[in-house]
Amino acid sequence: MAIVGYARVSTADQSLDVQVGQLNAAGCEKIFSEKVSGSKLDRAQLNALLGYVREGDTVICTKMDRIARSTKHLLDIVDELKQQNIAFKVLNINLDTATPTGKLMLTMLGAIAEFERELMLERQREGIEKAKAAGKYKGRKPTAREKSQDIIRLLNQGMQKAQIAKELGIGLSSVYRVLDEMQKKILL
């Protein structure tokens, strides 16, 4: 059962020394550290840490924003660790998912994240309705339908449907949908 630390700073000119010192003081046997923006979900050292830890290990970071940028991302990471029976600790708020209080705090964070998401979606729907009422919102433009003539032209040139989709930057299903709509118009 290993204690594994994770330290991160956002820019190359920032120092990891304080975090590494705190992680060493917490008993970390191995520390994964990197200098990369937290907004990047695909971080090499975080991925290496997740691949390194095993059942019974504990992952420690100094602050929640060091390992995850959003509550949802944090919950995804902790859920991945939990599935492998790996504990997670955050030093500055004394969060420890191996304790009942830590599990409660994490559950509350999850509820808050879900609540925030629902509020954001509600505000988005209200904004769209308001914009529609004012005649300012017409929805997303149908990109594939605008390229109907290009689809037909490329098909007549002998190009395969998958190649057409790639060439025009649209989905293959959009190519089929446009061709299906064209076929229906011809039959009417």
C-alpha positions as CSV (number, residue, x, y, z in Angstrom):
1,M,0.0,0.0,0.0
2,A,1.7,3.1,-1.3
3,I,1.1,6.8,-0.6
4,V,1.4,8.6,-3.9
5,G,1.4,12.4,-4.4
6,Y,0.4,14.6,-7.2
7,A,1.7,18.2,-7.6
8,R,0.9,20.6,-10.4
9,V,1.5,24.3,-11.3
10,S,0.1,26.0,-14.3
11,T,3.2,27.6,-15.9
12,A,6.9,26.8,-16.3
13,D,8.0,29.7,-14.2
14,Q,6.1,28.6,-11.1
15,S,7.7,26.3,-8.5
16,L,6.6,22.9,-7.4
17,D,8.8,23.1,-4.3
18,V,6.0,24.0,-1.7
19,Q,3.6,21.3,-2.9
20,V,6.4,18.7,-3.1
21,G,7.5,19.6,0.4
22,Q,4.0,19.2,1.7
23,L,3.5,15.9,0.0
24,N,6.8,14.6,1.3
25,A,5.7,15.7,4.8
26,A,2.5,13.7,4.3
27,G,4.5,10.6,3.7
28,C,4.3,10.3,-0.1
29,E,6.7,7.6,-1.3
30,K,6.3,8.6,-5.0
31,I,5.3,12.0,-6.4
32,F,4.1,12.8,-9.9
33,S,4.5,16.4,-10.7
34,E,4.0,18.6,-13.8
35,K,3.9,22.1,-15.1
36,V,0.8,22.3,-17.2
37,S,-2.5,24.1,-17.1
38,G,-5.2,22.5,-15.0
39,S,-7.7,23.1,-17.8
40,K,-6.0,20.4,-19.8
41,L,-7.9,17.2,-19.1
42,D,-5.2,15.0,-20.7
43,R,-2.1,15.6,-18.5
44,A,0.8,13.2,-18.8
45,Q,1.8,12.9,-15.1
46,L,-1.8,12.7,-13.9
47,N,-2.4,9.9,-16.4
48,A,0.8,8.2,-15.3
49,L,-0.3,8.5,-11.6
50,L,-3.7,6.9,-12.4
51,G,-1.9,4.1,-14.3
52,Y,0.6,3.6,-11.4
53,V,-1.6,3.3,-8.4
54,R,-3.0,0.0,-7.2
55,E,-5.7,-1.3,-4.9
56,G,-5.1,-0.2,-1.3
57,D,-2.9,2.8,-2.3
58,T,-3.7,6.4,-1.4
59,V,-3.4,9.4,-3.7
60,I,-2.7,12.8,-2.1
61,C,-2.7,16.3,-3.4
62,T,-2.2,19.6,-1.6
63,K,-5.4,21.4,-3.0
64,M,-8.3,20.2,-5.0
65,D,-7.5,22.6,-7.9
66,R,-4.1,21.0,-8.3
67,I,-5.6,17.7,-9.5
68,A,-8.9,18.9,-11.1
69,R,-10.2,22.2,-12.5
70,S,-13.8,21.5,-12.0
71,T,-15.9,19.6,-9.5
72,K,-17.1,17.2,-12.2
73,H,-13.5,16.4,-13.2
74,L,-12.6,15.9,-9.6
75,L,-15.5,13.5,-9.1
76,D,-14.6,11.6,-12.2
77,I,-11.0,11.1,-10.9
78,V,-12.2,10.1,-7.4
79,D,-14.8,7.7,-8.9
80,E,-12.0,6.1,-11.0
81,L,-9.9,5.7,-7.9
82,K,-12.8,4.4,-5.8
83,Q,-13.5,1.7,-8.4
84,Q,-10.0,0.5,-7.8
85,N,-10.3,0.7,-4.0
86,I,-7.8,3.6,-3.9
87,A,-8.2,6.3,-1.2
88,F,-7.9,10.0,-2.0
89,K,-6.8,12.9,0.2
90,V,-6.6,16.6,-0.1
91,L,-4.4,18.2,2.5
92,N,-5.6,21.8,2.7
93,I,-9.2,20.8,3.5
94,N,-8.5,17.5,5.3
95,L,-10.6,15.5,2.8
96,D,-10.0,11.8,3.1
97,T,-12.3,9.5,1.1
98,A,-11.2,6.6,3.4
99,T,-13.2,8.2,6.3
100,P,-17.0,8.6,6.6
101,T,-16.6,12.4,6.9
102,G,-14.5,12.4,3.7
103,K,-17.1,10.3,1.8
104,L,-19.8,12.7,3.0
105,M,-17.9,15.8,1.9
106,L,-17.3,14.2,-1.5
107,T,-21.0,13.3,-1.8
108,M,-21.9,16.9,-1.0
109,L,-19.4,18.1,-3.6
110,G,-21.1,15.8,-6.1
111,A,-24.5,17.2,-5.2
112,I,-23.3,20.8,-5.5
113,A,-21.7,20.0,-8.9
114,E,-25.0,18.5,-10.2
115,F,-27.0,21.5,-8.8
116,E,-24.6,24.0,-10.5
117,R,-25.0,22.1,-13.8
118,E,-28.8,22.1,-13.5
119,L,-28.8,25.9,-12.8
120,M,-26.5,26.5,-15.7
121,L,-28.7,24.5,-18.1
122,E,-31.8,26.3,-16.8
123,R,-30.2,29.7,-17.3
124,Q,-29.1,28.6,-20.8
125,R,-32.7,27.5,-21.7
126,E,-34.1,30.8,-20.3
127,G,-31.6,32.8,-22.4
128,I,-32.4,30.9,-25.6
129,E,-36.2,31.4,-25.0
130,K,-35.6,35.2,-24.4
131,A,-33.4,35.4,-27.5
132,K,-36.0,33.5,-29.6
133,A,-38.8,35.8,-28.4
134,A,-36.7,38.8,-29.4
135,G,-36.0,37.2,-32.8
136,K,-32.3,37.0,-32.2
137,Y,-31.9,33.3,-31.9
138,K,-32.5,31.1,-34.8
139,G,-30.5,28.0,-33.7
140,R,-27.5,26.5,-35.3
141,K,-27.2,26.6,-39.1
142,P,-27.6,23.3,-40.8
143,T,-24.1,22.9,-42.2
144,A,-24.6,19.6,-44.1
145,R,-27.7,20.8,-46.0
146,E,-25.8,23.9,-47.2
147,K,-23.3,21.5,-48.8
148,S,-25.9,19.4,-50.6
149,Q,-24.8,20.5,-54.0
150,D,-21.1,19.7,-53.1
151,I,-22.1,16.3,-51.9
152,I,-23.9,15.5,-55.2
153,R,-21.1,16.9,-57.2
154,L,-18.4,14.8,-55.4
155,L,-20.6,11.7,-55.6
156,N,-21.0,12.2,-59.3
157,Q,-17.2,12.5,-59.6
158,G,-17.1,8.9,-58.1
159,M,-15.9,9.9,-54.6
160,Q,-16.9,7.5,-51.8
161,K,-19.4,8.7,-49.2
162,A,-16.8,8.5,-46.4
163,Q,-14.3,10.5,-48.5
164,I,-17.0,13.1,-49.2
165,A,-17.7,13.5,-45.5
166,K,-14.0,14.0,-44.7
167,E,-13.5,16.4,-47.7
168,L,-16.5,18.6,-46.6
169,G,-15.8,18.4,-42.9
170,I,-19.2,16.9,-42.1
171,G,-20.3,13.6,-40.6
172,L,-20.9,10.5,-42.7
173,S,-24.5,10.3,-41.3
174,S,-25.0,13.8,-42.7
175,V,-24.0,12.7,-46.2
176,Y,-26.5,9.8,-46.0
177,R,-29.2,12.1,-44.6
178,V,-28.7,14.7,-47.4
179,L,-28.7,11.9,-50.1
180,D,-31.9,10.4,-48.5
181,E,-33.6,13.8,-48.6
182,M,-32.6,14.3,-52.2
183,Q,-33.9,10.9,-53.1
184,K,-37.3,11.6,-51.4
185,K,-37.6,14.9,-53.4
186,I,-37.0,13.1,-56.6
187,L,-39.7,10.5,-55.8
188,L,-42.3,13.2,-55.1
